[in-house]
Amino acid sequence: MKTRQKPDWLKIKLPTGSNYRQVKRIVEGHHLHTICSSGKCPNMGECWGAGTATFMILGDICTRSCKFCATLSGKPLPPDADEPAKVAESIRLMGLKHVVITSVDRDDLLDGGAGHWAKTIREIKTVNPHTTVEVLIPDFDGNAELVALVAAAQPEIVSHNLETVERLTPLVRSRAQYRRSLGVLKKAKAMAGGMVASKSGLMLGLGERDDEVERALADLLEHDVMVLTLGQYLRPSPRHLPVVEYVAPDKFEAWKQWALAQGFRHVASGPLVRSSYHAGDFRPEQDIIEAIEREVAGSPG
């Protein structure tokens, strides 16, 4: 198949600046991983230049081999017991007000890494009590107890990406299931007592139809998701799925307005948008306060 030429709107700036170099030093100095580099994120220069990064825990080798993802697949090393403390200290050094944590899938571990997740969140909150924590979690094979273990550590935002529409899920994702992912999002919010914001994201350009995107967004709303990201799928290498379409910026803006009109509280939508792009723009504590006020206002006197 002929390779599609990238349009001008997908051109990115090369990483530069003192903030970028500082973040790089902190990450490398603590022997940490970021999805920014492992996932070949096009926004790494912008985000690191602004002094932010998305930390990836539990190593940099995934037990799954999704057809869209640049992260290495294979047999992972044992979890680093010191990693939670290293991540927490790196966040302190960076002075982050909002942090995003993600991980590779660890189907090789009995708990899927959920215990390590919970320990990391608690350590971050101990060292950085004023930093809000957003977690982009795997599906844990839909195990409610493991989802509850992570939710009990009280992150402010729980995110799990749907990635694509239901029809394309078996082609795009190696083990995850569309309906299971929806269930994980619902469970995470419920098991945190509803006092967290739930978030998900889709990639466009894989051959999805507009009506399928509409259905996916409706499914997310039905499962209590309030924060949404929409971005362009970019092929990491020739062995990954090809790009079917480069979606124009005005189409992404149209999807944003449509999603907001349907009921999403916050939407980031654009060709270069990724799950953690400008993640700190959404303030979950304010959304929760407003939701409680609406509930109280609607209650009988």
For each residue, the residues with C-beta under 8 A, 3 or more apart:
1: 242
2:
3: 242
4: 242 243 246
5:
6: 10 11 246
7: 10 246 248
8: 11
9: 248 249 271
10: 6 7 42 232 234 246 271 272
11: 6 8
12: 42 43 45 46 272
13: 16 45 46
14: 45
15: 20 44 45 48 49
16: 13 20 45 49
17: 20 21 49
18: 21 22
19: 22 23 48 49 50 51
20: 15 16 17 23 24 45 48 49
21: 17 18 24 25
22: 18 19 25 26 51 94
23: 19 20 26 27 48 51 52 53 94
24: 20 21 27 28 48
25: 21 22 28 29
26: 22 23 29 30 90 93 94
27: 23 24 30 32 34 53 90
28: 24 25 31 32
29: 25 26
30: 26 27 86 87 89 90
31: 28 80 86
32: 27 28 55 56 83 86 87 90
33: 37 38 55 56 57 59 60
34: 27 37 38 53 54 55 56
35: 38 39 41 54 55 56 71 102 136 276
36: 39 41 43 44 47 48 53 54
37: 33 34 40 41 44
38: 33 34 35 56 60 70 71 72
39: 35 36 69 70 71 274
40: 37 70 236
41: 35 36 37 44 47 54 274
42: 10 12 234 272 274
43: 12 36 46 47 272 274 277
44: 15 36 37 41 47 48
45: 12 13 14 15 16 20 48 49
46: 12 13 43 49 50
47: 36 41 43 44 50 52 53 54 276 277
48: 15 19 20 23 24 36 44 45 51 52 53
49: 15 16 17 19 20 45 46
50: 19 46 47
51: 19 22 23 48 94 95 96
52: 23 47 48 94 96 98 99 280
53: 23 27 34 36 47 48 94
54: 34 35 36 41 47 100 101 102 136 275 276 279
55: 32 33 34 35 87 90 91 99 100 101 102
56: 32 33 34 35 38 60 101 102 103 104
57: 33 83 84 87 101 102 103 113 116 117 120
58: 76 79 83 103 104 106 113 116 117
59: 33 76 77 79 80 104 106
60: 33 38 56 71 72 104
61: 71 72 73 74 75 76 77 104
62: 65 69 71 72 73 74 76 104 105
63: 73 75 76 104 105 106 107 108
64: 73 105 107 173 174 175 176
65: 62 69 73 174
66: 69 163 172 173 174 176
67: 171 172 173 174 240 241
68: 163 164 172 173 203 206 233 236 240 241
69: 39 62 65 66 236 240
70: 38 39 40 236 237 240
71: 35 38 39 60 61 62 104
72: 38 60 61 62
73: 61 62 63 64 65
74: 61 62
75: 61 63 108
76: 58 59 61 62 63 104 106 108
77: 59 61
78:
79: 58 59 83 106 109 113 116
80: 31 59 83 86
81:
82: 85 86
83: 32 57 58 79 80 86 87 116 120
84: 57 87 88 116 119 120 122 123 124
85: 82 88 89 123 127
86: 30 31 32 80 82 83 89 90
87: 30 32 55 57 83 84 90 91 101 120 123 124
88: 84 85 91 92 120 123 124 126 127 128
89: 30 85 86 92 93 127
90: 26 27 30 32 55 86 87 93 94
91: 55 87 88 94 96 99 124 127 128 131
92: 88 89 95 127 128
93: 26 89 90
94: 22 23 26 51 52 53 90 91
95: 51 92
96: 51 52 91 99 128 131
97: 130 131 132 280
98: 52 131 132 133 134 279 280
99: 52 55 91 96 124 128 131 132 133 134
100: 54 55 134 135 136 275 276 279
101: 54 55 56 57 87 117 120 121 124 133 134 135 136 155
102: 35 54 55 56 57 135 136 137 275 276
103: 56 57 58 106 113 117 136 137 138
104: 56 58 59 60 61 62 63 71 76 138
105: 62 63 64 112 138 175
106: 58 59 63 76 79 103 109 112 113 138
107: 63 64 112 141 175
108: 63 75 76
109: 79 106 112 113
110:
111: 114 115 146 149
112: 105 106 107 109 138 140 141 143 146
113: 57 58 79 103 106 109 116 117 138
114: 111 117 118 140 146 147 149 150
115: 111 118 119 149
116: 57 58 79 83 84 113 119 120
117: 57 58 101 103 113 114 120 121 135 137 149 150 153
118: 114 115 121 122 149 150 152 153
119: 84 115 116 122 123 153
120: 57 83 84 87 88 101 116 117 123 124
121: 101 117 118 124 125 133 135 150 153 154 155
122: 84 118 119 125 126 153
123: 84 85 87 88 119 120 126 127
124: 84 87 88 91 99 101 120 121 127 128 131 133
125: 121 122 128 129 131 133 153 154
126: 88 122 123 129
127: 85 88 89 91 92 123 124
128: 88 91 92 96 99 124 125 131
129: 125 126
130: 97
131: 91 96 97 98 99 124 125 128
132: 97 98 99 156 157 280 283 284 285
133: 98 99 101 121 124 125 155 156 157
134: 98 99 100 101 155 156 157 158 159 199 276 279
135: 100 101 102 117 121 150 155 157 158 159
136: 35 54 100 101 102 103 159 160 161 275 276
137: 102 103 117 140 147 150 158 159 160 184 188
138: 103 104 105 106 112 113 160
139: 142 160 176 177 180 181 184
140: 112 114 137 143 146 147 184
141: 107 112 175 180
142: 139 177 180 183 184
143: 112 140 146 147
144: 147 148 187 191
145: 148 149
146: 111 112 114 140 143 149 150
147: 114 137 140 143 144 150 151 184 187 188 191
148: 144 145 151 152 187 191
149: 111 114 115 117 118 145 146 152 153
150: 114 117 118 121 135 137 146 147 153 155 158 188
151: 147 148 154 155 158 187 188 191 192 196
152: 118 148 149 191 192
153: 117 118 119 121 122 125 149 150
154: 121 125 151 192 196
155: 101 121 133 134 135 150 151 158 196
156: 132 133 134 196 197 284 285
157: 132 133 134 135 196 197 198 199 227 279 282 284
158: 134 135 137 150 151 155 185 188 189 192 196 197 198 199
159: 134 135 136 137 198 199 200 201 227 275
160: 136 137 138 139 181 184 185 188 200
161: 136 181 200 201 202 275
162: 178 181 182 200 201 202 216 219 220
163: 66 68 169 172 173 176 181 201 202 203
164: 68 168 169 172 173 202 203 206 208 216
165: 168 169 178 202 208 209 212 213 215 216
166: 169 178 179 212 215 216 219
167: 208 212
168: 164 165 171 172 206 207 208 212
169: 163 164 165 166 172 173 176 177 178
170: 173
171: 67 168 241
172: 66 67 68 163 164 168 169 206 241
173: 64 66 67 68 163 164 169 170 176 177
174: 64 65 66 67
175: 64 105 107 141
176: 64 66 139 163 169 173 180 181
177: 139 142 169 173 180 181
178: 162 165 166 169 181 182
179: 166 182 183
180: 139 141 142 176 177 183 184
181: 139 160 161 162 163 176 177 178 184 185 200
182: 162 178 179 185 186 219 220 223
183: 142 179 180 186 187 223
184: 137 139 140 142 147 160 180 181 187 188
185: 158 160 181 182 188 189 198 200 220 223 224 225
186: 182 183 189 190 223 224
187: 144 147 148 151 183 184 190 191
188: 137 147 150 151 158 160 184 185 191 192 196 198
189: 158 185 186 192 194 196 198 224
190: 186 187 193 194 224
191: 144 147 148 151 152 187 188
192: 151 152 154 158 188 189 195 196
193: 190
194: 189 190
195: 192 288
196: 151 154 155 156 157 158 188 189 192 284 288
197: 156 157 158 226 227 265 282 284 287 288
198: 157 158 159 185 188 189 223 224 225 226 227
199: 134 157 158 159 225 226 227 228 229 275
200: 159 160 161 162 181 185 220 225 227 228 229
201: 159 161 162 163 228 229 230 231 274 275
202: 161 162 163 164 165 213 216 217 228 229 230 231
203: 68 163 164 206 231 232 233
204: 208 213 230 231 232 233 245 247 252 255
205: 232 233 243 244 245 246 247
206: 68 164 168 172 203 233 241 243 244
207: 168 244 245
208: 164 165 167 168 204 212 213
209: 165 212 213
210: 213 214
211: 214 215
212: 165 166 167 168 208 209 215 216
213: 165 202 204 208 209 210 216 217 255
214: 210 211 217 218 258
215: 165 166 211 212 218 219
216: 162 164 165 166 202 212 213 219 220
217: 202 213 214 220 221 228 258 259 262 264
218: 214 215 221 222 262
219: 162 166 182 215 216 222 223
220: 162 182 185 200 216 217 223 225 228 264
221: 217 218 224 225 262 263 264
222: 218 219
223: 182 183 185 186 198 219 220
224: 185 186 189 190 198 221
225: 185 198 199 200 220 221 228 264
226: 197 198 199 264 265 266 287
227: 157 159 197 198 199 200 264 265 266 267 282
228: 199 200 201 202 217 220 225 259 264 266 267 268 269
229: 199 200 201 202 267 268 269 273 274 275 277
230: 201 202 204 252 255 256 259 267 268 269 270 273
231: 201 202 203 204 269 270 271 272 273 274 277
232: 10 203 204 205 246 247 252 271 272 273
233: 68 203 204 205 206 241 243
234: 10 42 243
235: 238 240 241 242 243
236: 40 68 69 70 240
237: 70 240
238: 235
239:
240: 67 68 69 70 235 236 237
241: 67 68 171 172 206 233 235
242: 1 3 4 235
243: 4 205 206 233 234 235 246
244: 205 206 207
245: 204 205 207
246: 4 6 7 10 205 232 243 271
247: 204 205 232 251 252 271
248: 7 9 251 252
249: 9 252 253 270 271
250: 253 254
251: 247 248 254 255
252: 204 230 232 247 248 249 255 256 269 270 271 273
253: 249 250 256 257 269 270
254: 250 251 257 258
255: 204 213 230 251 252 258 259 269
256: 230 252 253 259 260 267 268 269
257: 253 254 260 261
258: 214 217 254 255 261 262
259: 217 228 230 255 256 262 264 267 269
260: 256 257 263 264 267
261: 257 258
262: 217 218 221 258 259
263: 221 260
264: 217 220 221 225 226 227 228 259 260 267
265: 197 226 227 282 287
266: 226 227 228 281 282 287
267: 227 228 229 230 256 259 260 264
268: 228 229 230 256 273 277 278 281
269: 228 229 230 231 252 253 255 256 259 273
270: 230 231 249 252 253 273
271: 9 10 231 232 246 247 249 252
272: 10 12 42 43 231 232 277
273: 229 230 231 232 252 268 269 270 277
274: 39 41 42 43 201 229 231 277
275: 54 100 102 136 159 161 199 201 229 279
276: 35 47 54 100 102 134 136 279
277: 43 47 229 231 268 272 273 274
278: 268 281
279: 54 98 100 134 157 275 276 282
280: 52 97 98 132
281: 266 268 278
282: 157 197 227 265 266 279 287
283: 132 286 287
284: 132 156 157 196 197 287 288
285: 132 156 288 289
286: 283 289 290
287: 197 226 265 266 282 283 284 290 291
288: 195 196 197 284 285 291 292
289: 285 286 292 293
290: 286 287 293 294
291: 287 288 294 295
292: 288 289 295 296
293: 289 290 296 297
294: 290 291 297 298
295: 291 292 298 299
296: 292 293 299
297: 293 294
298: 294 295
299: 295 296
300:
301:
